[in-house]
Amino acid sequence: MFDVGFSELLLIAIVALIVLGPERLPKAARFAGLWVRRARAQWHSVKSELETELADEDMRRSILRVRDELREVQVAMRTESDRLQAQLRDAEADMTRPGELSTPTDPAADDRR
């Protein structure tokens, strides 16, 4: 995290031993360890909360994208349904017209001409 090597840690320990003395050094080390532990716990808490929020945002975007795709499909289906209903009405109208029977075509008659 801070990219501190062994030699730097040894230097910090020697300076702490000189400044604090051998009596207060263990207490200071425990105190520093406590604060480092608290800082790490807080960091992990913030990190996990941020990951959760990002996952929620990704899920929200996915839901919106799928909803838009469903709307496009719904519009396409309505358009196709309207077109098919119009064709069906035209076919029904052609079938119900009295006196207008279509004459069957004889393919052989077309070849003789």
Sequence and secondary structure as in RCSB ss.txt:
>XXXX:A:sequence
MFDVGFSELLLIAIVALIVLGPERLPKAARFAGLWVRRARAQWHSVKSELETELADEDMRRSILRVRDELREVQV
AMRTESDRLQAQLRDAEADMTRPGELSTPTDPAADDRR
>XXXX:A:secstr
     HHHHHHHHHHHHHHHHHHHHHHHHHHHHHHHHHHHHHHHHHHHHHHHHHHHHHHHHHHHHHHHHHHHHHH
HHHHHHHHHHHHHHHHHHHHH TT       HHHHHH 
